[in-house]
Every structure is written in C-alpha cells, then in structure tokens.
C-alpha cells in the first residue's frame, strides 16, 4: 500500500521543520544570553563591592548580583 504525498504537504512539512529548528536556535541563544547576563551582573556587583567597600556599594553590589540571579 503506497500513500502518495502531495507537493503541498511536503512544503508544509519542510516549513514546520524549519520553524521548529528556528525555535530551538532562538531558545538556546536566549538561554546563553541569560547565563552571560547573570555572570556579568554578578561580576560587576562583586567588583563594585571590592572597588570601594561601604554599605552603599554593598547594597548596590548585592542588588546587581540578585538581579542577575533572578534572570535565570
């Protein structure tokens, strides 16, 4: 029993596969960007605290690191 597949079906199947692959690529880029931003904000927060230790910079540094943690 042979099932004949139309050209329109093949085209729609290719479009669906392309959309799924594009979704996966964009999703992975967003995850990598979020991880990078988390590491960047954590590093800036720690550097700010070490640059000039005071209660004000401690609050700002911990706040930046917390924002980075909340991204993930």
N, C-alpha and C positions, 0 to 999 in steps of 0.2 A: 504494500500500500504506500504509494508515494503521495506526499502532500505538496502541492505547488504553492510556493510563497511568492506573493506579488512584489513588484519592484517598490511599490509604496510602503509595504510592510518592512522591507529591507532598509529603506531610507529612514523610516521612523525608528527602527531598531538601532541603527547607527547613531541617530540623533540622541536617543535615550542613553546609549553607552557613553557618548561624548559628554552629555550633561552630567552623568554620574562621575566620570573621571575628572571633569572640571570642578565639581563639588568637592571631591576628595582633595584635589590640589589646593583649592582655596581654603578648605578647612585646615589642612596641615600648615599652610602659610600663616593662618590666624593663630594657631597653637604656637608655632615658632615665634611669632611676633609677641605674643603674650608672655612667653618664657623670657624672651630678650628684655621686654619692658620690665618684668619683675626683677630680673637680675640688675638691670640698670638703675632702677629706683632704689633697690636695696643697697647697691654700691654707693650711690650718691648720698643716701641717708647716712650710711656709716662714715663716708668721707667727710660729710658736713659735721658730724659729731666729733670726729678726730681733728678736724681743722681748727675749730675753736670750741673747746668744751665749755658749755654753760647750760643752764636749764633751758634757755630759749632754743639753742641749737639742738639740744637733746630732744625736745618736744617736736621740732620740725623734722629732725632725722628719723625719729621713730614713726612719725606720721607718714613720711615718704616711704619708708620700708613697709609700713602697714598697707598703704595704697597698692604697692607692688604685690604684696601677698594677696590682697583682695581681688586682684585681676585674675588670678588663676582660680 
